[in-house]
Amino acid sequence: SSDVCSSDLGLRAATTTPPPAKEPVKAISYRISPTDKVSINVIGEPDLNVTNKRVDANGNVNLALLPDVVHLAGLTVAEAQSLVENAYKEARILRNPQVAINIEDYAPREVSISGMVKSPAKYALPPETVMTLVNLVLKAGGFSDTANGTKVRVSRTNPDGTTTVFIKDIDSVVRG
């Protein structure tokens, strides 16, 4: 069987045709990852602002005056902004904080594609990009002549470190 191994990707179902016009296309929001560098600006409080703050391996950042670390990994920027605002409120440091968070440098994302593809290797994925399984197989040069593209094993490492494995029929999607 063919193996396509992906690590911590926000993969969505592969399709070859666009969705019908009646269905809204859902935007994929970037989620903060360990080793991202973020800037956190507390509006009107320049002493609390941080730039190029690295999210640690556990997904946390330390912020001025807060007694506990703030867990940002897995959150969208909007969710992280609300979390930081609430942390300053709950710590009774600020009454109505307004926080702006920017991703200054994205954590590297890569996927390992192995098995019966023409070019098995690790491939870098651009930030804020969603790759379908079909795109990933094509990135690896497509299936080899002896591959069974109807039974592709996908291993995904989840944010909590567990692994999910499932089987996908990529061949029928590629062939239409």
N, C-alpha and C positions, 0 to 999 in steps of 0.2 A: 504494500500500500504506500501511497505517497504521504509525506509529512510536510505540513506547513506549520511551523512553530511561530507563534506571535507572543510578544511580551508586552503586557500592559498597554494594549491598544484599545481605543474606543471603536471597535469594528462594528459595522452595521451590515444588514443583509445586502448581499450583492444583487444588483439588478442591472439589466441591460437596456431597459426602456425607462424614460422618465415617468414619475408618478402622474396619474390623471390630474388635469387642471383643477378639479374640485378639491383635491387634498392639499392642504398647506404643507410645504416642505419645512421640516423642523430644522432649525439652526443647531449646529453642534457647538456647544460652548466649551472653550478650553477649560480644563480643570488643573489647578495648581498641583505641581508634582514636587517630590523631594528633589533637592539641588537646583530648583528654579531660583533665580535672583529676582526679588521684588523690591519695589519702592513703595513705602507706605507713608502717605501724607495725611496728617490730621489737620484739617483746615483751621487756620487761626491759632495753631499750637506748634510753631516751628521747632520747639525743643523736643517734641515727640516724633518728628519726622525721621524716617530712615531711608537711605538709598542703598541699592545693591545689597540688600540683606538676603543671604542665602537661606532657603528653607532647608532645615537639617534632614538627615536621613530618616527620621521618624515623622517628618512632615510638619515640624513645629518651627516657630520663630519666637524669640524673646523680644518683648517690646518695653520701652521705657515706662517705669512706674507700675507696670502690671506685675502682680505677685506670681502669676503662673505663665507658662508658655502658652501660645495660642496655636492651635492645630489648624493649618491651612490646607494641607494636602487633600486632594479629592474635592475641593470646593471650587466653584466658579469664582471669578473675580467679584461679582456682585454679592455672592454668599459670603466670601471672605471679608468684604467691606462691612457687611452687617455684623458679622461675628466680632470684628475688632471694635466696631462702635459699641456693641453690647458689652464687650469686656471692659471698656473704659467706663461705661455707665454703671455696671454691676460692681466694679471696684470703687465706685463713688469718686472717681478722679475727674470726670467730665460729665456735665448734665446732658448735653445734647451734641455729642461729637459727630462730625461729618468726616468720613474717611474716604480717601481715594487710593486705590491700589493699582499699580502698573506692573506688568511682567517685564523686567528689564533684560533678562537672559533666560531662555528656555532650557530646561534640562534636556540632555540628548535623549532621543527616542530611537530605538532600533528594533528591528525584527529579524529573527533568524529563520531563514527558509531553507529547509533541508529535505532530503529524500529524493524522489524521482522528478526533479526539476532540472532544467539544463544548466543553471548556474547557481547551485546552492551556496549561500553565503549569509553574512549579516549585512543588512541594508539600513542606512540611516533614513529616518522619516522626518520630513519637514514639520516644524511646529504648526499647530492649529490645522493639520491636514487629516482628513479621514480617508483611510485606504480600505477598499473592499478586499475581500479574499481574492477575487479575480484579479484586481490590480496588483496584488502582491505576487501572485503566481506569474503574471506577465512580467513583472519587474525581475523575476528570477529566470526569465527566458522562456517561460511556458513549461509545460510538462514534457518529460522525455518520451520517447516512442513507446517505452514499456510501462509507463505510469498508468495507474488506475485512478483517473480523475473523478470517478464517481464515489470514491471512498477516501477523501482527504481528511487526515487526522489533524485537528487544530488543537494546540495546547496554548492556553492563555494564562499568564501569571496575573492574578488579581491584586488589587491594591493592598489587600491584607496578607499577601504572600502565598495564599493557597493557589493551586493550579486547577483549572477547569479544562477538561478534554472533551471534544465533541467531533463527530464525523459529518462532513459536508460533501454534497455532490456539486463540485465546481465545474466539471466537464459539461453538464447540461446547460449551465448558465453561459459558458464560453461559446458553446455551439448554437445556443438559441433554441 
